[in-house]
Amino acid sequence: MWPPITDDDVGKRVESADGETLGTVVDVEAETAYVEPEPELTDSIRAVLDWNRDVGETVPLEDDAVGEITADAVRIDAEFSADSVDSDADHPSSAENR
């Protein structure tokens, strides 16, 4: 496993294992990154990731879903657990965006 997600990762792109940009890390709490998904992310990709929130709402991404952290991006592991991306969890910034 890579080092845990930290505040230093805020602002980085979140990418799929093949390099597609999925969103941006907007907050980090207790080894969980909160990701604002790309507005143009297709419904099929959202469904696969279980990111079913409205545009502008954050999605939690636990560090066990991370395959690599670079200087510019957080890359999701190709075989992450669906439990690592919990679209039902609430985050304070999600409520602010409603």
N, C-alpha and C positions, 0 to 999 in steps of 0.2 A: 504494500500500500504506500502511496505517496504521502508526504507530510500532510497533516490535516489542513483543511481550508482555514484561512485566517483572514483578518481584516485587510491584509495586504492584497487579497484577491478581489476585493471590491473594485468594480469597474472593468474586470476582465470579461472577455467573451466566453460563453459556454459553448463548446463544440461537441458534435457527435464524434464517434471514433473515427469516422472518415473525413472529419474536418468541416462539416457543415455547421454554420453558426446557428445556434438554437436560441440564444438569449444573452443576457448580461447579468453578472453578479451585482446585486444592488445592496446586499447586507449579508453579514455573517454573524451567527449566534451559535455557540456550543457545537462547533464542527458541522454546522448545517449552513449551506449557502442559500440565500434567497435570490431566485433568478427571475428577472423580468423577461418573459419569452419575447422573441422577435414578433412584431405584429403580423408579418406576412408568413409566419410559420403555418404550414398547411394543416388542415384538420386531421389528415391521416397521421402526420408526424406527432401532433398533439395527442392523438389517441394512443399511439404506440408508447409515448412517454407518460401517459396518463396526466397530461397537462391540460385539463379541461376548464381552466379558469378563463375569465374574460380578459381581453386585452387591457394591459395596465396593472393587472394583479400579479403578485409575485408567487412563485412556486418554490417550495423547499426542495433542496437537493442535498442529501446527506453525503458525507465524505466517502462512504464506502462505494458510491457510484462513480467516483472519480478514478480515471485511469492514469491521468497525467496532469500536472500543473506546470505550465511554462511561464515565461515572463509576460506573455500576452493573453494566455487562454487557460481555461479549465476544460479539459477534455474528458467527456464521459466514457467510462469503460464500455467496450462493446458488449459485455455480458453482465451489465449491472442488474441488480435485483429491482423489480418493480416497486418493492417496499422502500427503495432509496429515494424515489421521487414520489412524494405524497401530496397529491393535488387536493386532498381534503383538509390538510392542515392549514390553520390560519396563521397569519403573520401580521403584526401591527401595521405594516405599510400597506398590506392588502386592503385593510379596512379604510385606510386614509384615501385610497384611490377610488373608492366606490362613490 
